Amino acid sequence: MSTQDQSDAVRAAVREHYGAAAREVLAAGPTACCTPATDTADPCCGPPGTDDAATGSTCCGDTSPAFDTRFGAALYEADATGILPREAVLASLGCGNPTAVAALHPGERVLDLGSGGGIDVLLSARRVGPTGHAIGVDMTPQMLELARANAQRAGLDNVEFRAGTIEDLPLEDASVDVVISNCVVNLSPDKPAVLREAYRVLAPGGRLGISDIVAEDRLTPADRAERGDHVGCIAGALSRGEYLDLLSAAGFLAPTVEFTHEVADGMHGAIVQAHKAG
């Protein structure tokens, strides 16, 4: 099999896996409506954590799902996910909280690579406020459908979701201030292209703040494949040294990779940070 065929096979497997996850949430139909972070209850929902008698929906504050503590919504603080549509929380499949890692500020333009059901875009939109803007890029039609529905439920108008791959971003050069991502770079069959594209779309002085699965340098690619498959975010993970080298090669300054929690032997959730020269 050629390198291109291998890349296409990886991308197809990832699209199908995450498309299936989105279809599962979409098939369940609207299960929740979002309560804003104010003292006024959402008219469709009532106070957080209560059931709406008229619609039978459960509000955003519901924490009943049992989450894998290594991935997904368990890695966010409850006061963050509690203000989002439950569908966005249920579709969270990441390995960290990049919106906290990136330390977003009002008025900033944020791009989420592989935005999935939209949880990090919605959290980013709230952090940057009405003068800022949050964009998600995803290649899976079902995830885009789910994310757009979640943005509508959340009542946010400083959000957009674009179809595309993270190796060829549908954005202009120097058009965002911050690039985030949550357990997606490891899924790409062309990670150098992803990091080059992230660098391209960042404005001078912009920064990268992502969560990802990263291997200890002692693990070979074969070792990583023994610990999990590609769509499960393990087999395709970079080592710490590989990540640092690729970030530098893409042009980023002061790259760092900090392990946060172990997800398999020698494999860790990690915070990856770097910046573009001003």
Short mmCIF file of the C-alpha atoms (twelve columns), coordinates in Angstrom:
data_MODEL
# 
_entry.id   MODEL 
# 
loop_
_atom_site.group_PDB 
_atom_site.id 
_atom_site.type_symbol 
_atom_site.label_atom_id 
_atom_site.label_alt_id 
_atom_site.label_comp_id 
_atom_site.label_asym_id 
_atom_site.label_seq_id 
_atom_site.Cartn_x 
_atom_site.Cartn_y 
_atom_site.Cartn_z 
_atom_site.pdbx_PDB_model_num 
ATOM 1   C CA . MET A 1   0.000   0.000  0.000  1 
ATOM 2   C CA . SER A 2   1.373   3.414  -0.964 1 
ATOM 3   C CA . THR A 3   1.865   6.205  1.562  1 
ATOM 4   C CA . GLN A 4   -1.081  8.078  0.059  1 
ATOM 5   C CA . ASP A 5   -3.280  4.983  0.281  1 
ATOM 6   C CA . GLN A 6   -2.269  4.532  3.912  1 
ATOM 7   C CA . SER A 7   -3.104  8.160  4.663  1 
ATOM 8   C CA . ASP A 8   -6.472  7.848  2.933  1 
ATOM 9   C CA . ALA A 9   -7.235  4.666  4.894  1 
ATOM 10  C CA . VAL A 10  -6.393  6.350  8.207  1 
ATOM 11  C CA . ARG A 11  -8.507  9.387  7.364  1 
ATOM 12  C CA . ALA A 12  -11.457 7.196  6.313  1 
ATOM 13  C CA . ALA A 13  -11.258 5.165  9.529  1 
ATOM 14  C CA . VAL A 14  -11.154 8.324  11.649 1 
ATOM 15  C CA . ARG A 15  -14.077 9.873  9.749  1 
ATOM 16  C CA . GLU A 16  -16.192 6.740  10.177 1 
ATOM 17  C CA . HIS A 17  -15.343 6.308  13.871 1 
ATOM 18  C CA . TYR A 18  -16.161 9.879  14.849 1 
ATOM 19  C CA . GLY A 19  -19.070 10.081 12.453 1 
ATOM 20  C CA . ALA A 20  -20.576 7.102  14.274 1 
ATOM 21  C CA . ALA A 21  -20.080 8.848  17.611 1 
ATOM 22  C CA . ALA A 22  -21.888 11.929 16.306 1 
ATOM 23  C CA . ARG A 23  -24.695 9.846  14.802 1 
ATOM 24  C CA . GLU A 24  -25.293 8.236  18.190 1 
ATOM 25  C CA . VAL A 25  -25.806 11.610 19.841 1 
ATOM 26  C CA . LEU A 26  -27.881 12.950 16.941 1 
ATOM 27  C CA . ALA A 27  -30.091 9.862  16.919 1 
ATOM 28  C CA . ALA A 28  -31.034 10.460 20.532 1 
ATOM 29  C CA . GLY A 29  -32.560 13.804 19.548 1 
ATOM 30  C CA . PRO A 30  -32.505 17.000 21.620 1 
ATOM 31  C CA . THR A 31  -32.000 15.976 25.229 1 
ATOM 32  C CA . ALA A 32  -31.058 19.240 26.807 1 
ATOM 33  C CA . CYS A 33  -31.173 22.971 26.489 1 
ATOM 34  C CA . CYS A 34  -28.569 25.333 27.753 1 
ATOM 35  C CA . THR A 35  -28.860 27.509 30.830 1 
ATOM 36  C CA . PRO A 36  -26.737 30.650 30.497 1 
ATOM 37  C CA . ALA A 37  -24.269 31.533 33.237 1 
ATOM 38  C CA . THR A 38  -26.671 34.082 34.757 1 
ATOM 39  C CA . ASP A 39  -29.271 34.109 37.484 1 
ATOM 40  C CA . THR A 40  -32.040 33.990 34.878 1 
ATOM 41  C CA . ALA A 41  -33.171 30.507 33.885 1 
ATOM 42  C CA . ASP A 42  -33.326 29.531 30.239 1 
ATOM 43  C CA . PRO A 43  -37.011 29.727 29.248 1 
ATOM 44  C CA . CYS A 44  -36.927 26.202 27.851 1 
ATOM 45  C CA . CYS A 45  -35.078 24.659 30.711 1 
ATOM 46  C CA . GLY A 46  -35.293 26.210 34.140 1 
ATOM 47  C CA . PRO A 47  -32.505 26.181 36.716 1 
ATOM 48  C CA . PRO A 48  -29.435 24.043 35.994 1 
ATOM 49  C CA . GLY A 49  -29.746 20.406 36.948 1 
ATOM 50  C CA . THR A 50  -33.534 20.290 36.803 1 
ATOM 51  C CA . ASP A 51  -35.930 18.607 34.411 1 
ATOM 52  C CA . ASP A 52  -38.220 20.691 32.244 1 
ATOM 53  C CA . ALA A 53  -41.761 19.466 32.731 1 
ATOM 54  C CA . ALA A 54  -42.921 20.782 29.374 1 
ATOM 55  C CA . THR A 55  -40.225 19.249 27.178 1 
ATOM 56  C CA . GLY A 56  -38.981 16.370 29.276 1 
ATOM 57  C CA . SER A 57  -35.423 17.495 28.667 1 
ATOM 58  C CA . THR A 58  -32.607 17.442 31.187 1 
ATOM 59  C CA . CYS A 59  -30.715 20.667 31.717 1 
ATOM 60  C CA . CYS A 60  -27.067 21.277 31.085 1 
ATOM 61  C CA . GLY A 61  -26.149 20.905 34.727 1 
ATOM 62  C CA . ASP A 62  -26.999 17.212 34.683 1 
ATOM 63  C CA . THR A 63  -23.875 15.156 35.444 1 
ATOM 64  C CA . SER A 64  -25.394 11.700 35.272 1 
ATOM 65  C CA . PRO A 65  -23.299 10.182 32.423 1 
ATOM 66  C CA . ALA A 66  -20.411 8.030  33.617 1 
ATOM 67  C CA . PHE A 67  -17.344 9.389  31.842 1 
ATOM 68  C CA . ASP A 68  -13.967 7.711  31.320 1 
ATOM 69  C CA . THR A 69  -11.756 9.896  33.512 1 
ATOM 70  C CA . ARG A 70  -8.879  9.688  30.999 1 
ATOM 71  C CA . PHE A 71  -10.869 11.264 28.159 1 
ATOM 72  C CA . GLY A 72  -13.803 13.537 27.368 1 
ATOM 73  C CA . ALA A 73  -15.950 15.634 29.672 1 
ATOM 74  C CA . ALA A 74  -14.360 14.305 32.862 1 
ATOM 75  C CA . LEU A 75  -11.338 16.506 32.094 1 
ATOM 76  C CA . TYR A 76  -13.370 19.721 32.274 1 
ATOM 77  C CA . GLU A 77  -14.541 21.494 35.391 1 
ATOM 78  C CA . ALA A 78  -18.262 21.051 36.045 1 
ATOM 79  C CA . ASP A 79  -18.892 24.798 36.033 1 
ATOM 80  C CA . ALA A 80  -17.579 24.913 32.457 1 
ATOM 81  C CA . THR A 81  -19.599 22.038 31.008 1 
ATOM 82  C CA . GLY A 82  -22.635 22.906 33.098 1 
ATOM 83  C CA . ILE A 83  -23.457 25.901 30.890 1 
ATOM 84  C CA . LEU A 84  -23.310 23.941 27.618 1 
ATOM 85  C CA . PRO A 85  -25.888 21.828 25.792 1 
ATOM 86  C CA . ARG A 86  -25.676 18.268 27.052 1 
ATOM 87  C CA . GLU A 87  -25.166 17.039 23.474 1 
ATOM 88  C CA . ALA A 88  -21.884 18.965 23.287 1 
ATOM 89  C CA . VAL A 89  -20.721 17.377 26.527 1 
ATOM 90  C CA . LEU A 90  -21.719 13.867 25.475 1 
ATOM 91  C CA . ALA A 91  -19.840 14.262 22.185 1 
ATOM 92  C CA . SER A 92  -16.635 15.343 23.919 1 
ATOM 93  C CA . LEU A 93  -13.935 12.799 23.056 1 
ATOM 94  C CA . GLY A 94  -10.785 14.760 23.859 1 
ATOM 95  C CA . CYS A 95  -7.921  14.246 26.289 1 
ATOM 96  C CA . GLY A 96  -7.762  17.636 28.002 1 
ATOM 97  C CA . ASN A 97  -9.147  21.162 28.193 1 
ATOM 98  C CA . PRO A 98  -7.364  23.283 25.581 1 
ATOM 99  C CA . THR A 99  -9.472  26.370 26.278 1 
ATOM 100 C CA . ALA A 100 -7.878  26.545 29.726 1 
ATOM 101 C CA . VAL A 101 -4.434  25.712 28.326 1 
ATOM 102 C CA . ALA A 102 -4.632  28.559 25.821 1 
ATOM 103 C CA . ALA A 103 -5.626  31.178 28.447 1 
ATOM 104 C CA . LEU A 104 -8.058  32.902 26.101 1 
ATOM 105 C CA . HIS A 105 -8.836  36.598 26.398 1 
ATOM 106 C CA . PRO A 106 -11.791 38.773 25.330 1 
ATOM 107 C CA . GLY A 107 -11.658 39.847 21.707 1 
ATOM 108 C CA . GLU A 108 -9.374  37.053 20.482 1 
ATOM 109 C CA . ARG A 109 -9.940  34.971 17.348 1 
ATOM 110 C CA . VAL A 110 -9.675  31.261 18.119 1 
ATOM 111 C CA . LEU A 111 -9.433  28.243 15.828 1 
ATOM 112 C CA . ASP A 112 -10.130 24.691 17.006 1 
ATOM 113 C CA . LEU A 113 -8.535  21.942 14.892 1 
ATOM 114 C CA . GLY A 114 -10.871 18.962 14.613 1 
ATOM 115 C CA . SER A 115 -13.702 20.598 16.529 1 
ATOM 116 C CA . GLY A 116 -16.010 17.554 16.720 1 
ATOM 117 C CA . GLY A 117 -19.260 18.239 18.538 1 
ATOM 118 C CA . GLY A 118 -18.124 21.759 19.325 1 
ATOM 119 C CA . ILE A 119 -17.463 21.733 23.076 1 
ATOM 120 C CA . ASP A 120 -14.151 23.615 22.868 1 
ATOM 121 C CA . VAL A 121 -15.447 26.099 20.302 1 
ATOM 122 C CA . LEU A 122 -18.443 26.909 22.508 1 
ATOM 123 C CA . LEU A 123 -16.260 27.300 25.595 1 
ATOM 124 C CA . SER A 124 -13.852 29.457 23.590 1 
ATOM 125 C CA . ALA A 125 -16.687 31.654 22.331 1 
ATOM 126 C CA . ARG A 126 -17.759 32.364 25.893 1 
ATOM 127 C CA . ARG A 127 -14.196 33.160 26.957 1 
ATOM 128 C CA . VAL A 128 -13.461 35.574 24.079 1 
ATOM 129 C CA . GLY A 129 -16.865 37.218 24.384 1 
ATOM 130 C CA . PRO A 130 -18.919 39.107 21.804 1 
ATOM 131 C CA . THR A 131 -15.889 41.002 20.467 1 
ATOM 132 C CA . GLY A 132 -14.060 37.728 19.796 1 
ATOM 133 C CA . HIS A 133 -14.725 34.876 17.430 1 
ATOM 134 C CA . ALA A 134 -14.391 31.087 17.611 1 
ATOM 135 C CA . ILE A 135 -14.035 28.838 14.553 1 
ATOM 136 C CA . GLY A 136 -14.103 25.060 14.398 1 
ATOM 137 C CA . VAL A 137 -12.798 22.987 11.487 1 
ATOM 138 C CA . ASP A 138 -13.808 19.345 11.114 1 
ATOM 139 C CA . MET A 139 -13.907 16.844 8.250  1 
ATOM 140 C CA . THR A 140 -16.820 14.752 9.544  1 
ATOM 141 C CA . PRO A 141 -20.265 15.863 8.258  1 
ATOM 142 C CA . GLN A 142 -22.129 14.398 11.230 1 
ATOM 143 C CA . MET A 143 -19.896 16.196 13.716 1 
ATOM 144 C CA . LEU A 144 -20.390 19.479 11.860 1 
ATOM 145 C CA . GLU A 145 -24.164 18.967 11.962 1 
ATOM 146 C CA . LEU A 146 -24.033 18.264 15.684 1 
ATOM 147 C CA . ALA A 147 -21.716 21.191 16.423 1 
ATOM 148 C CA . ARG A 148 -23.890 23.674 14.548 1 
ATOM 149 C CA . ALA A 149 -26.961 22.445 16.389 1 
ATOM 150 C CA . ASN A 150 -25.116 22.790 19.701 1 
ATOM 151 C CA . ALA A 151 -24.105 26.368 18.882 1 
ATOM 152 C CA . GLN A 152 -27.728 27.192 18.129 1 
ATOM 153 C CA . ARG A 153 -28.883 25.610 21.392 1 
ATOM 154 C CA . ALA A 154 -26.246 27.569 23.282 1 
ATOM 155 C CA . GLY A 155 -27.429 30.829 21.714 1 
ATOM 156 C CA . LEU A 156 -23.948 31.879 20.605 1 
ATOM 157 C CA . ASP A 157 -23.497 34.029 17.498 1 
ATOM 158 C CA . ASN A 158 -19.700 34.509 17.629 1 
ATOM 159 C CA . VAL A 159 -19.180 30.909 16.461 1 
ATOM 160 C CA . GLU A 160 -18.805 29.179 13.109 1 
ATOM 161 C CA . PHE A 161 -17.933 25.676 11.952 1 
ATOM 162 C CA . ARG A 162 -16.192 25.023 8.625  1 
ATOM 163 C CA . ALA A 163 -15.801 21.777 6.714  1 
ATOM 164 C CA . GLY A 164 -12.210 20.868 5.964  1 
ATOM 165 C CA . THR A 165 -9.158  18.910 7.015  1 
ATOM 166 C CA . ILE A 166 -6.609  20.112 9.522  1 
ATOM 167 C CA . GLU A 167 -3.836  19.420 6.999  1 
ATOM 168 C CA . ASP A 168 -5.342  22.006 4.609  1 
ATOM 169 C CA . LEU A 169 -7.211  24.558 6.674  1 
ATOM 170 C CA . PRO A 170 -9.984  26.638 5.036  1 
ATOM 171 C CA . LEU A 171 -8.658  29.890 6.525  1 
ATOM 172 C CA . GLU A 172 -6.602  32.832 5.324  1 
ATOM 173 C CA . ASP A 173 -3.008  33.402 6.375  1 
ATOM 174 C CA . ALA A 174 -2.530  35.150 9.744  1 
ATOM 175 C CA . SER A 175 -6.272  35.158 10.426 1 
ATOM 176 C CA . VAL A 176 -6.445  33.900 14.047 1 
ATOM 177 C CA . ASP A 177 -4.767  34.742 17.340 1 
ATOM 178 C CA . VAL A 178 -4.909  31.296 18.953 1 
ATOM 179 C CA . VAL A 179 -4.973  27.733 17.666 1 
ATOM 180 C CA . ILE A 180 -6.313  25.033 19.959 1 
ATOM 181 C CA . SER A 181 -7.023  21.334 19.478 1 
ATOM 182 C CA . ASN A 182 -8.142  18.461 21.662 1 
ATOM 183 C CA . CYS A 183 -6.782  14.971 21.001 1 
ATOM 184 C CA . VAL A 184 -6.888  15.376 17.217 1 
ATOM 185 C CA . VAL A 185 -3.345  15.953 15.964 1 
ATOM 186 C CA . ASN A 186 -2.507  12.352 16.895 1 
ATOM 187 C CA . LEU A 187 -5.250  11.213 14.485 1 
ATOM 188 C CA . SER A 188 -3.754  12.946 11.458 1 
ATOM 189 C CA . PRO A 189 -1.771  10.900 8.921  1 
ATOM 190 C CA . ASP A 190 0.315   14.024 8.126  1 
ATOM 191 C CA . LYS A 191 1.236   15.771 11.358 1 
ATOM 192 C CA . PRO A 192 3.942   18.028 9.857  1 
ATOM 193 C CA . ALA A 193 1.284   19.475 7.531  1 
ATOM 194 C CA . VAL A 194 -1.054  20.092 10.480 1 
ATOM 195 C CA . LEU A 195 1.561   22.062 12.381 1 
ATOM 196 C CA . ARG A 196 2.629   23.998 9.282  1 
ATOM 197 C CA . GLU A 197 -1.006  24.950 8.670  1 
ATOM 198 C CA . ALA A 198 -1.480  25.990 12.299 1 
ATOM 199 C CA . TYR A 199 1.572   28.239 11.967 1 
ATOM 200 C CA . ARG A 200 0.323   29.681 8.666  1 
ATOM 201 C CA . VAL A 201 -3.075  30.769 9.959  1 
ATOM 202 C CA . LEU A 202 -1.709  32.299 13.167 1 
ATOM 203 C CA . ALA A 203 -1.183  36.045 13.214 1 
ATOM 204 C CA . PRO A 204 2.253   37.316 14.273 1 
ATOM 205 C CA . GLY A 205 2.559   36.852 18.028 1 
ATOM 206 C CA . GLY A 206 -0.156  34.183 17.978 1 
ATOM 207 C CA . ARG A 207 0.037   31.068 20.087 1 
ATOM 208 C CA . LEU A 208 -0.695  27.363 20.006 1 
ATOM 209 C CA . GLY A 209 -2.253  25.676 23.040 1 
ATOM 210 C CA . ILE A 210 -3.473  22.130 22.505 1 
ATOM 211 C CA . SER A 211 -4.185  18.900 24.343 1 
ATOM 212 C CA . ASP A 212 -2.999  15.661 22.789 1 
ATOM 213 C CA . ILE A 213 -1.874  12.112 23.502 1 
ATOM 214 C CA . VAL A 214 1.930   11.934 23.509 1 
ATOM 215 C CA . ALA A 215 4.287   8.990  23.961 1 
ATOM 216 C CA . GLU A 216 7.390   8.836  26.087 1 
ATOM 217 C CA . ASP A 217 10.507  8.957  23.934 1 
ATOM 218 C CA . ARG A 218 11.374  5.362  24.867 1 
ATOM 219 C CA . LEU A 219 8.393   3.995  22.911 1 
ATOM 220 C CA . THR A 220 8.850   3.112  19.251 1 
ATOM 221 C CA . PRO A 221 5.941   3.424  16.789 1 
ATOM 222 C CA . ALA A 222 5.483   -0.346 17.122 1 
ATOM 223 C CA . ASP A 223 5.313   -0.012 20.920 1 
ATOM 224 C CA . ARG A 224 2.586   2.633  20.581 1 
ATOM 225 C CA . ALA A 225 0.581   0.452  18.192 1 
ATOM 226 C CA . GLU A 226 0.671   -2.367 20.755 1 
ATOM 227 C CA . ARG A 227 -1.005  -0.098 23.315 1 
ATOM 228 C CA . GLY A 228 -4.014  0.938  21.231 1 
ATOM 229 C CA . ASP A 229 -5.349  1.621  17.764 1 
ATOM 230 C CA . HIS A 230 -5.194  4.751  15.637 1 
ATOM 231 C CA . VAL A 231 -8.786  5.903  16.034 1 
ATOM 232 C CA . GLY A 232 -8.416  5.441  19.788 1 
ATOM 233 C CA . CYS A 233 -5.717  8.165  19.770 1 
ATOM 234 C CA . ILE A 234 -2.838  5.840  20.726 1 
ATOM 235 C CA . ALA A 235 -1.126  4.260  17.708 1 
ATOM 236 C CA . GLY A 236 -0.761  7.552  15.839 1 
ATOM 237 C CA . ALA A 237 0.615   9.563  18.750 1 
ATOM 238 C CA . LEU A 238 3.928   11.367 18.455 1 
ATOM 239 C CA . SER A 239 6.660   11.001 21.043 1 
ATOM 240 C CA . ARG A 240 7.569   14.060 23.093 1 
ATOM 241 C CA . GLY A 241 10.813  14.537 21.167 1 
ATOM 242 C CA . GLU A 242 9.095   14.132 17.809 1 
ATOM 243 C CA . TYR A 243 6.488   16.739 18.758 1 
ATOM 244 C CA . LEU A 244 9.115   19.279 19.800 1 
ATOM 245 C CA . ASP A 245 11.091  18.729 16.599 1 
ATOM 246 C CA . LEU A 246 8.033   19.123 14.357 1 
ATOM 247 C CA . LEU A 247 6.923   22.299 16.131 1 
ATOM 248 C CA . SER A 248 10.358  23.841 15.645 1 
ATOM 249 C CA . ALA A 249 10.463  22.725 12.016 1 
ATOM 250 C CA . ALA A 250 7.101   24.422 11.403 1 
ATOM 251 C CA . GLY A 251 8.532   27.702 12.707 1 
ATOM 252 C CA . PHE A 252 7.151   27.787 16.243 1 
ATOM 253 C CA . LEU A 253 9.175   29.289 19.076 1 
ATOM 254 C CA . ALA A 254 9.633   27.969 22.626 1 
ATOM 255 C CA . PRO A 255 7.723   24.704 22.122 1 
ATOM 256 C CA . THR A 256 6.896   22.690 25.237 1 
ATOM 257 C CA . VAL A 257 5.192   19.348 25.866 1 
ATOM 258 C CA . GLU A 258 4.031   18.710 29.430 1 
ATOM 259 C CA . PHE A 259 2.560   15.353 30.460 1 
ATOM 260 C CA . THR A 260 -0.621  15.608 32.547 1 
ATOM 261 C CA . HIS A 261 -2.022  12.092 33.054 1 
ATOM 262 C CA . GLU A 262 -1.252  8.566  31.887 1 
ATOM 263 C CA . VAL A 263 -3.676  6.907  29.470 1 
ATOM 264 C CA . ALA A 264 -1.624  3.750  28.805 1 
ATOM 265 C CA . ASP A 265 1.854   2.480  29.671 1 
ATOM 266 C CA . GLY A 266 4.204   5.212  28.489 1 
ATOM 267 C CA . MET A 267 1.369   7.186  26.849 1 
ATOM 268 C CA . HIS A 268 0.125   10.434 28.360 1 
ATOM 269 C CA . GLY A 269 -2.384  13.185 27.964 1 
ATOM 270 C CA . ALA A 270 -0.236  16.264 27.392 1 
ATOM 271 C CA . ILE A 271 -0.317  20.048 27.098 1 
ATOM 272 C CA . VAL A 272 1.473   21.281 23.969 1 
ATOM 273 C CA . GLN A 273 2.321   24.974 23.722 1 
ATOM 274 C CA . ALA A 274 4.315   27.223 21.409 1 
ATOM 275 C CA . HIS A 275 4.072   30.651 19.795 1 
ATOM 276 C CA . LYS A 276 4.738   32.481 16.557 1 
ATOM 277 C CA . ALA A 277 7.159   35.350 16.423 1 
ATOM 278 C CA . GLY A 278 5.538   38.778 16.679 1 
# 
